[in-house]
Amino acid sequence: MKLNNVVSYTGTAVTRITEEGVYAQTPEGEKFFPADSVIVSIGSESCVEERDKFRNIAFDVINVGDCYKAADMVNATDTGNAAALS
């Protein structure tokens, strides 16, 4: 990443994506990042508390993605697909 001058921004929330780039709220205020392409990368941690809010109100609660195990998009897709086929 350093070799290609890639800069990471933490504590930053994207507020909108346009054809010209990305607007984000940073700890220093709103910032515009010119871009042709946008890659979204988020941290992951298990969402057990969110999942459990549905236990007594939903017909069926199936653990997929980060509710099953904090991992990556491949895990989310695979567990979602497996749940849909079961």
C-alpha positions in Angstrom: 0.0 0.0 0.0 2.8 2.4 0.9 4.5 1.6 -2.4 1.5 2.8 -4.3 0.8 5.8 -2.0 -2.5 4.4 -0.8 -3.9 6.3 2.2 -6.4 4.7 4.6 -9.0 6.8 6.4 -10.5 5.5 9.7 -13.3 7.1 11.6 -14.7 8.2 8.3 -18.3 7.9 7.0 -19.2 8.1 3.4 -22.1 10.6 2.9 -22.6 10.2 -0.8 -21.0 8.8 -4.0 -21.2 10.8 -7.2 -19.8 10.3 -10.7 -17.0 12.5 -9.8 -16.0 10.8 -6.5 -16.9 10.3 -2.8 -17.9 12.8 -0.2 -17.1 11.7 3.4 -17.4 13.0 6.9 -14.0 12.7 8.5 -12.9 13.7 12.0 -11.7 17.0 10.5 -15.0 17.7 8.6 -16.4 16.9 5.2 -13.8 15.9 2.5 -14.2 15.1 -1.2 -12.2 12.2 -2.7 -12.1 12.4 -6.6 -12.5 8.9 -8.0 -13.4 6.8 -11.1 -14.0 3.7 -9.0 -15.0 3.1 -5.3 -14.1 0.1 -3.2 -16.1 -0.3 0.0 -14.3 -2.1 2.8 -15.7 -2.3 6.3 -14.6 -4.0 9.5 -16.5 -7.0 10.7 -17.5 -8.2 14.0 -20.2 -10.6 15.0 -23.7 -9.0 15.1 -25.2 -11.4 17.7 -27.0 -8.7 19.7 -28.7 -7.4 16.5 -29.6 -11.0 15.5 -31.1 -11.7 18.9 -33.5 -8.8 18.7 -35.5 -10.8 16.1 -35.6 -14.1 18.1 -39.2 -13.7 19.4 -40.7 -11.6 16.5 -39.6 -13.3 13.3 -40.8 -16.6 12.0 -37.3 -17.9 11.4 -33.9 -16.4 12.2 -31.0 -17.9 10.2 -27.4 -16.9 10.9 -25.5 -15.8 7.8 -22.5 -13.5 7.3 -21.2 -11.8 10.4 -24.1 -13.1 12.5 -22.7 -16.5 11.9 -19.0 -15.7 12.1 -17.1 -12.4 11.6 -15.3 -13.0 8.3 -15.5 -11.5 4.8 -17.8 -11.1 1.9 -17.1 -14.6 0.6 -18.4 -16.0 3.9 -21.4 -13.8 3.9 -22.3 -14.9 0.3 -21.6 -18.6 1.0 -23.6 -18.7 4.3 -26.5 -16.7 2.7 -26.6 -19.1 -0.3 -26.5 -22.1 2.0 -29.4 -20.7 4.1 -31.4 -20.0 0.9 -30.9 -23.6 -0.3 -31.8 -25.3 3.0 
